């Protein structure tokens, strides 16, 4: 098989179903060797299945190369074993796609500590841990004088970068992933590593309960083309960016930036701010809606 990522070694976490499965299959179609990582859990993180092996079988049936990995990406040592498994099995690692996640949605007034901790652990720590071990591997190669052209693609969400009621735990984790993406991009650029993120919108097991009755969602397989392109040699100049992806629509998410301001030149008295802060807010663009659009503005 040949394609835009021919010969590259790729880890995809959460690759047994949904968006991750689409990533794994498209990477294989485009010539990559794929580590299909998944615990096989249900949406809430419980249970297990052999779905990852089915994805590997699909890849092998199309003539590609893939291997199953069942490490828990939120376990620091397990994430190291995941990275090492790719290197030991395929001889190298070129791309890490952090996609694994769970949902335990609840309004904040009803959320339990376990519902908070479990989601933060899988999403945020489950992105950090593989990223950290992959980055250490690539840094050691760069310091040894080897040429590195590596990629990290993280998965954030509109719930995190724009906000969605009922998903405080998930949104906080996904906002953290977006911030980590920007920081990691700045830290790792010197080693030949780019770091980007996608905020996908698609109908999966994790999102089907969020849609209104009778509504249809975008195909989860539609997210993969951008992710695969970001993993290619063509994308080496793109780093530290977050992309919204839904169906055939791609847009760049523009992050927090300093808007209207006022500078007194000395310490403010709280009593002065009533005439200052509301005026600044009036001048500032409103927060984006959950779909990323700023109210009152066209695309």
N, C-alpha and C positions, 0 to 999 in steps of 0.2 A: 504494500500500500504506500502511496506517496501523497504529499500534500504540504500545506503551509507550515506544519510543525514536524516534518519528516525527521525521524530518528530521535526526537527529544523525549526525555523521560519525565513523566508527569505524575504527580500525586493529586488525586481528587478525593477530598474527604466528603463524607455523606453522599457517596456516589451510587448507592444501591437503587434509589428511586428519584422521581421528580427531576428537579433542575440538575442535581449532581449526576444522575444517570445520563441525562442529555449531554452534559459536559464530557463524561467518560467516553461515550460512543462517538461524539464528534471529534474528540482528540484522536481516537483510534482511526476514524475515517481519514483524518488528515495526516496520518503516518506516525503518530506518537506511540510510545510504549507506556502503558497506563497502570498505575497502582490504584486499584479500586478499593478505597477505604470506607468501611461502614460497619457499625455495630449491628445493623439490622433492626434497630429499635422502632417502636411506634412513635407517633408525633410527640407524645409527652415524654419520650425517653425510656419507656419501659418495654420489656419483651425483647425478642430477637428473631431473626429469620435468616434464610440463606439467599436473600435477594442479591447480595453482592456477587455471589458465584454465578448467578444467572446473567449478570451484566458481563462478567468475564467470558462466559460461554458465548454470548452474542458477539463480543469482540473477536474471539477466536474463530467463530463461524464466518466472519467477514474477512478472515485472513490476518487479523491484527494480533498484537501481543499484549497480554494483560495478566495481572496477578491480584488475588484477593488479599486484603489486609484487614484484620478485625480489631486493631488497636483503638483504645479510647483516646481521642485527640485531646481531651481535657485533662488527661493524666500526663504530667510532665515527662516522666520516664517513658510512658507509652508513645508519646509523640516523637521522642528520640528514636525509639525502636522503629517507628513508621518511616522516618527519614532514612535510617540505616537499612531498612528492608528494601527500599527503592535502589539504594546504592549497591547493596549486595546482590540483588537479583538482576538488575539491568546495567550495573557498572557506573552509574552516575545519577545525578538529579539535576534537572533543568528548570522545572516548573512546579510550583505548589499552588493548588487551588483550594482555599479554605471555604468550604461550603456547608459543613455539618451543622445541624441545629435542631432544636426542639421548641415547642410552644407550651406554655402554661399560662394562658391569658386569664387575667382577672383585673377588675378595677382595683385601684390602689387601696381603697378603704377595706377591701376584703382579702387582699393578697397576703399569703403566709410567707414566713422567712424562707421556707423550703422552696416555695414556688419562685421566689426571687433568686435564691442562691443557685438552684439547679439550672435555670436559664442563663444566668450570667456565666456560670461555669462552662457550660457546653459551648456557648457562642463566643464569649470574650476570651476566656482562658483557652478554649479549644481553637481559637485563631492564633493567640499568642504563642502557645507551646510549639506547634509545628513550625511556625514562622521563625521562632528563635533558633530552633535546631537546624533548620534549613539555612538560615542566615549564617550561622556559625560555620557550617560546611563550606558555603561559598566564600566566606571571608578567608578561611584557611587556604582555599585554592588560590584566591587572588594574592594573598601574601606569599604564596609559594611561587608566584610568577606565572600562574596559569591564566589563560584567557577565560573570563566568566561573562556569560550573557544569559543571565537567569531572570526568572519572573515569579512574582507572587501576586496572585489575584484573590482578594478577599471578597466576602459577601456581606454587604450591609443591607439596609432596607429603608424604604420611605418612612416606616414607623420610627426609625431612629433619626434620620436626617431631617424629617419634616414633622413627625409626631403623629401618633394615632391613639386615641383614648382606649383604654382597656389592655394596652400592651406596654405598661411601664417597665417591666423587667426586660422584655424583648427589645423594646425601643432603646432603653439605656445601653444594653449590650451592643446593639447595632450602631448606635451613635459612637460608642467607644471604639468599635472596629473602624469606623470612618476616620476618627482621630488618629488611631494607631496606624492606619494606612499612610496618612500624610507624614507622620513622624518617621515611620520606617523607611519611606521613600527617601527622605532627606539623609537618614543615617546610612543607608545601604547603597546609595548611588555610587559612592567611591569604589565599591567592590564589583560593579558591573551588574547590579541587581535592580530591577524596577519593581515598584509596588503600586498596584492600583486596586480599585474595588468596583463592584457592580451592585446596584440596587435593583434587583429584578422584580418584575410584576408578572405573575403567571398563576395559573390554576394548578395547585398541587395539594397533597394531603394537608399541608400546613396552612393553606389559604382558603380551602373550599368552604369552611364554616364562616368566613369573613364576608362572603359575597351575598348580596340580597337574593331572595328566592327567585329562581328563574334566570339569574344573571349568568353569563359565561365569562370565563377568564382566558387570557392568552395562553398559548401552548408553552409548557416549560422548556421544550426543546429549542424554542426561539432565542433563549438566552445564550446558548453555547457559541454561536458564531463570533460574537464580540469577545467572549472569554478566550476562545482559541486564538483569535487574532492578537489579543493582548499578550498571549504567550509566545508569539512568533518573533522572528528576527525583525520584521517590519515595525514592531512596536517599541523598539529599544529607546526611542526618544520620548516616550510617553510614560510619565511616572508621577505619583502623588495625586492622581485624579480619581474621582468617583463618577460613575456613569449610571444614569437611569436607563433601564432597558425594559421594553414591553412590546411584544410582537416584533414588528419591523421598525419600531421607533427607538432611537438612541438619542439621549441628550446628556450633556455634561452638567453634573450637579455643582453649583457654585456655593462654596462653603461660607461659613461665618466670615465677615469682614467688617472693619470699622466704618460705620455710617456717620450721620450728622453728629457733630460734637461741639462742645463749648469748653473753653479753657479760661478760667479766671486769673490764672497766674499765681494763685496762692490757695490755701485751704478753704474749701467751701464751708459756709455756715448752713446747717440743715434748713433753716428758715428761708434761705435764698433759693433753694432748689425747686420750690413750687412754681416759680416763674421760669425755670430752665428746663427741667426734665420733660414735662408734658410737651413743650415746644419741640424738643429734640425728637420725641416719639412721633409727633405729628409729621415731621419732615422725613422720617425713616420709612423705608418700604415695609409693609406688613409682613409678618411671617408667612411663609409659603403654606399652601394647603397640603393635605396628605398626598395629593398627586404631584406635588412639586411646583405647581403654578402659583404665582403671586397674584392675589386678588386684584382685578382691575387692569391687569397687564396681559397683552397678547404674547404669544410665543416669540 
